[in-house]
């Protein structure tokens, strides 16, 4: 929902100050799962010395030079994952590996909304967050894993699985497996400690990934901690809010993207005239998620659609939304939920409802970190610094 560059500027600066925890997480007794090999191939994007990295940063980014410690190698990983139909598909991501032989922790960063293929991590283009800030992060001694998701990189010709639980979690999990394959093949000294984090779409993807790791992978990964920021975890409640309440028109493209994704992925394939009044139906039909609708989206929906959702009679659409609900479960991993209570893009109710549901299920290791007065953008700094303190405190 928020673009990745603005999210990770602060994230990579703050987390570079982390001191890697040295202790070991105690795993719950879970079924042993045979690790899956997903890596297809790897290719070196570039090898950069500390001096070369420092030379990148000039002008407004010159303050980052003091954080550069080590050289890094950046690789693109191509790997196999599965699409919504369960068919094998090639996906990609980036892995940034610091120089050195000491044991290193891994942080998987699930990116927020991106609208340009150039910003996909595996492209490592100048100006992207992976190029500018991931490099700083890795130079501090952390293995950085960054999935593209389906819809970017190797799978750029396939529509992105926007705010789709299974699509985001599966691509991210299989990227972690590919990263593990690569590190083993390359004799990189990973200490098996895994942290995961993301904000906005990345927060949703992180929560979906965490749930999948905990519920489906046994003791395959030593997941130490998860920090989820401002994600739309409670999709049924959030969808009803968008349907019935006034929202900022600058959010409309994001909400449209979700609706169009579900309409396609769940085989609904309904005409836009079912969802929208004219002239908006024709506009969305011709322009898709790029349609510019400059009024609150709740005023554009047809009475038929709104009534069917509010009365619960549109079973197919409601089932699609419910399939992407990830708020009501009991995590084992230490988890923090960051959200501004004045969020203007992803409503605060998502994190509040998630925390309440997890508490009712007996979760004692989940914290709700409410950021008073913060909106989607202004809450970033507290999320970043809080994640920094959270990860650094776990020994």
Buried (B, 14 or more C-beta within 10 A) or exposed (E): BBBBBBBBBBBBBBBBEBEBBEEEBEEEEEEEEEBBEBBBEBEEBEEBEBEBBBEBBEEEEEEBBEBBBBBBBBBBBBBBBBBBEEEEBBBBBBBBBBBBEEBBBBBBBBBBBBEBEBBBBBBBBEEBBBBBBBBBBBBBBBBBBBBBBBBBBBBBEBBBBBBBBBBBBBBBBBBBBBBBBBBEEEEBEBBBBBBBBBBBBBBBBBBBBBBBBBEEBBEBBBBBBBBBBBBBBBBBBBBBBBBEEEBEBEBBBBBBBBBBBBBEBBEBEEEBBBBBEEEBBEBBEEEBBEBEBEEBBBEBBBEEBBEBBEEEEBEEBBEBBEBBBBBBBBBBBBBBBBBBBBBBBBBBBBBBBBBBBBEEEEBEBBBBBBBEEBBBBBBBBBBBBBBBEBBBEEE
